[in-house]
Amino acid sequence: MDTLNKLVAPASEKLRQIQKMVRDIKANDGHLINRLRRFTNTAAPNEDYISPKSDTDDDYVEPTEDTPARLYEVPSLEADILRKPWYARTRDRKEAENALIRSNKDGSFLVRQSSGQDVKQPYTLVVFYHSRVYNIPVRHIPTSQQYALGSEKKGEERFRSVSHIIEHHRRNSLVLIDSQSNTKDATRLCYPVQP
């Protein structure tokens, strides 16, 4: 009986601690979670990108000396967007702009490789709005493995992938800045243009 008490007492104390944490979280009405989201400055994940698999690594194989290295390569930046209908891998700037002009729909868009082939700015989001074409750099942030639009700025939105940027701005407006007149417009990404 003494052994049982030694096991039950710590477990019941842990249960009380967990119950207190749950009460604190409920009393907080999500304020803590909202503060954490603002602190990390990332977009909330979309259900479309949650893996249908469980949290277990059922398909994980422990590597051995005989295991081909290609099985354990880290996917390239491009793997996320390679099969997306809006990705124009082989289009240059002029071809991408002409494709959007031909579409002639406000909110039409595509993503192309950046002309400079820079690792820090691997892609460009091209958007058509009010008879103008906007080329917006997509930056890769290696320290956090995230992406952001335009030049670096304080409090900028960061995303886990280029696909998350697109999904976010299909639901939320994207600010477009005319580099010549410095005027601002906003549109959602509505019509993916086939490359």
N, C-alpha and C positions, 0 to 999 in steps of 0.2 A: 504494500500500500504506500509505503514511503517513496519508493521508486516512481510510482504513478503520480504522486503529488509533485515530485521534482520535474516531471515531464509536463504536467497540466498547468502548473503555475506560470512558467515562462510562456507557454502557448496562449493562455488566457490574457496575459499582459500584452502580448503582441496583438491579439485580437482587439483589446481595448485601444491600443495605439492606432490600429488601422481604422477602427470605428470613429475615433476622434479626427483622424485625417479626412475621412469621408464627410463628417459633419462640417469640418472647416471648409472643405471644398464646396459643399452645397451652400453653406452660408455665404460664400464668396461670390455666388452666382456667375461663375465663369470669369470674374474679373482677373484672376490670376492667369488663366489661360490666355485671355486677350492681351495682358501685359507681356506674356512670354512670346506671343506671336509678333507683337510690335518690337520686342527686343531682338528676336532673331531676324526680323525683317524679311521673312520669306512668305511666299504665297501659300495658302492652305492647299494641301494636296487634293486633287480632283478624284472622285471615285473611279473615273475611267482608267486611272493609272495605278490603282491598287491591285496588286497581284492576286489572281484568284487562288493561288496556292496558299497553303497554311504557312505558319511562321517557321516550320521545321525545314531543315535542309535535306529532304528525302533524296534529292537527286545529287547531293554532294558526294564526290569520290575523293578520298584522300590521295593526294599525288604521291607517286613513287618515282624512283630514278628512271623507270621505263615509260612513264606517262608522257605523251607528247606535250611539249610546251604550249602549243596553240590552244589546248583545252583550257588553259589558265590565263590567257591573255586578257588584259583589260579592254573592253570594247572601246572603239574610237568615239570621238565626239559625235561623229556623223550617224552612229548606229541608232540614235534616238529618232532621227527624222528621215532616214533613208527611204522609207516606204510611204511617207505622208504625201497626199495629193498636192499639197502646196509647196513641196520642196523642188526647186529647179536647180539641180546639182550642176548641170553643164551650161546653164545660161550665164552669159556675161551681163554686165549692167545694162547695156543698150537693148539686148534681146528681152530682158526682164521688163524694162520700162515699156517697150513696144507691146509686149503681151498684155500689160495692164491697161495701156491706152486703148488697145483694141477691145478690151472687155468693157470699158467705158461705164463702170459701175462704181459709185462711191462705196468704199469699204472693201474693194477687191484687193487681194494681197498674194504674195508668194515670198518664199525665203530662198535666197541664193547664196552661193559661196562668195565671200568677200573677195574683191579684186586683188588685194594685197596678200592673200593667203597667210594672214597673220594668226598665230595660235591664240593671241589675246582677243582678236576680233575675227572669229572664223566665218561668221555669216552676216548677211544684211537682210533685214526685213524691208520689203518694198511694198508700199501702200499707195493706192490711187484714191484721191479725194478732191472734189471740186476741180476736175480737169488738170490736176497736178499729180506728179509722182514724187513720193518721199522715199528716200533711201536711209534707213535707220540702222546704224551699226548694232550688231548683237555681240556683246562682250562676254568672254569666258573669264571667270574669276577662279584661277587655279587654287588659291588658298582655301576656298570654301566649296569648290567644285560646283559653282552656280553660274547663272547667266543673268545679264542685265542689259537694258536697252540704252543706246546713246552714250554720251560721255559720262564719266564717273561723277556722281553728285551725292551729297549728303542725304541720307534717308531714302535712297533709291530702292525700288522694288527689285528683289532678287528672286530667281526661280531655279528649280532643280534641273530643268531641261528647257530646250527650245520649244518643245511641244507644250510645256506648261505656260510659256509666254503666250503662245498662240491661243490656247484654251482660255487663259485669263482675259485676253483682249478680245475674244469673241463675245464675252459676257460684260466686259467693262471697257469704257472708252480709253482710247490711246491718244495721248496729246501729240499733235503734229506741229512742229515749229518750222516755219519758213525761214531758211538760213539767210535769205537776202533781206526780207523786210522785218524779220523777227516777230511776225504775227503768229498767233496760235489758233489752231482748230482742233477738233477732236472727233474721232469716229471709232466705231467698233470694227473688228475684222470680220467681215460678213461673207465674202465670196472668194474662196480659194481659187486661184487661177492655175490651171493645169500647165505644167512646163512643156 
